[in-house]
Amino acid sequence: MKATFSSALPFLACVAPSMATLKARDIHKRSKHFGLKTASMENLDLVGNATFEQYVDHSDPSLGTFEQRYWWDGSNYKTGGPVFLFNPGESAADGMIGYLGNDTVPGRYAQEFNGAAIVIEHRYWGKSVPFDTLTAETLQYLNLPNAMKDMTNFALNADLEFCEEGDCNANDVPWVLVGGSYSGALAAWTSQKESGVFHAYHASSAVVEAIYDFWEYFSPIQQALPTNCSNDVKAVVQHIDYVFENGDDDDIQELKDKFNLGDLNAMDFADTVANPISEWQGDQDAVIEFCDYLETSGGHSKAILNNGAGIGLVAALDAYAAYINKTAGCGDGGEDCNTWNDQIQWDTPDELDDNRPWQWMLCNEPFGWYQNGPPESDGTNIVSAQLRPEQYARRCPLTFPETNGYVSGMVTGFTEEHLNAYTQGWDAAYKRVFFVNGEFDPWRSATLSSDYRPGGPVNTTDAPVYIVKGGVHVPELFIDEDDENTWPIIQAALEQMRCWLDEWEKPSKA
């Protein structure tokens, strides 16, 4: 039985290059970070752009400033109207200008409330980078407190060209911070740690809880998979874990050779075998292809099953192995997917791409969010228990070695528990934050809608949480009025935002 899914957000699948040129950036792409959908603006005549002199370190202004890029659309703006600031997070923002349009949440808010929409580039991404190289020393200023204060400092002090009367800052009109994924969490955290500047927030797929051992990432995927595909994947994974935990060296080698991954250790093997499932967040079509391949016995059998039982372990194992052989791009024996090879160039400080600053935040805050298998295999997991968070965490000191006495937060002993104590994560008393999560978003397990949150998912009148049925990652940021699952939530967001904006009062001057 073939699998059927809804349409997906585009995401680039990773094909491993040869080991001779393998660098950290190529491996980190397999770490599956968020990456919002890019968006272009149809009418660029409506868009202005400028830079803001932002502090390198808000705790030490003597270090100077850097230029932080931003774009705006003030075509809907009327005097006294609100300003909607959208931070796209861990991507260069020049590919995100389309979020100013009225077919997106920030642009629709601006249109609905006679406001202005602004897209601001996150520090250390795109051209908003304070330094020419990214070492453990120069990256010290890429941290959560600075990222939040960037938003409030901009809201309070930016000289905005669309504001002819010069009274459009957060002390003059209501400002709303909008974000999705990491930047959705940034919006929610800002409401807690830097309250009093932004009046309200819209947080899509906001991963507010930092998690080191994030095996729960795969739970929504398992729930979304067709039963036959899920059953067969679980059977194969259970077999893999049984062999690694109970087989002898010959048994383990035979299994690895079957997937043409004989040269890999257990973690790299499990990581590579998980690749087809890991595509779910950004490319559901790739998972459709995988499930169809699996359920038709490697593309050779034309017998379509009419039940959810699947094709069974023997056939599924053959098909799964054939699919990895066909698609993994690991070379003979898997040598090009060997991340434990000491020839890998992990430390690449001159590469100012999207991956390196994101890896720093995972290591420094640290966010964690390592997408791995569970501590123990119990027959319900779709990713092997051989894949543990150490597969990724071990790379932190390799990617960011000590530089002039500076290291990442993880190396100094800072943990996800420390970060959650700082942000309050799942347990914060959020106020005037509109949350939206996708039912089948793998990141849902780190949001307020997580099934693993002690006490269960949370929803309050001060911070309403909506779940998009069948939705994946940031499911509502692009508006489709014909979508019966997202359009009612957009209408609820507009109604809620109107109520919150009506409550705004201009702060009194001390």
BELKABEL-V431028 format. One line per field, one symbol per residue. phi: phi as a letter, one per 20 degrees, with the letter a starting at -180 (. if undefined). psi: psi as a letter, one per 40 degrees, with the letter a starting at -180 (. if undefined). Layout:
phi=???
psi=???
This chain:
phi=.feccefcffbefedfffffdfcgffffffelefmfffbddfdffeddbacdfdffbfebgffnccedfbcbcdfefcgnffdddddfnebfefedfffeffecffffgfffdldddcddefgmdldedfcecddfffegeebfgffffgfffffecfeeffefemcdefedcfdcedbcmgfffgfffffeecfndeebbccelfefdfcfeeffgefffgfefggffgfffffffffgffffeceegffffffffgelcfeeffffffffffgffffggdbffffggffffffdlmndedeefdcefnenffffffffffffgfdfmemfmngedeeeffefefecfeeedfffffffffeefefmlfecffgcecndedcfffedffgdfffgfffcfgclnecfgffeofcfffffffemlfdfefcldedccegdfffgfddfeffdfgnngdbcffbfcddefmfdekfdfeecfeefedffffffffffffffffefcfffef
psi=hiihiiiihiihihhhiiddehiddddddeeficgihihihdgedehiiaihhihdhdegeeeaiihhiiiihedehiheiihhhhhebfiheeeedeeeieeiddddddddffaihhhhhiieibefheieigiddeedegidddddddddddddehhhdegdeffeieedihihhhihbddddddddddddfiedidiihhhfhgehhhdgfdededdddddiidddddddddddddddddddeiaddddddddddeffdeiiddddddddedddeeddegdddddddddddefffedhehhieiedaeiddddddddddddddedfeiheedeegeeheehgdhgeehgaddddddddddddidbfhgiiidiheeeieiiedhidddddeeddddgihhfehiidddeehiddddddddebdeigihfhhhhihdfhdedeeaeeheehheiiihiddgihihhheibhgeedhhheeheddddddddddddddddddehhhiih.
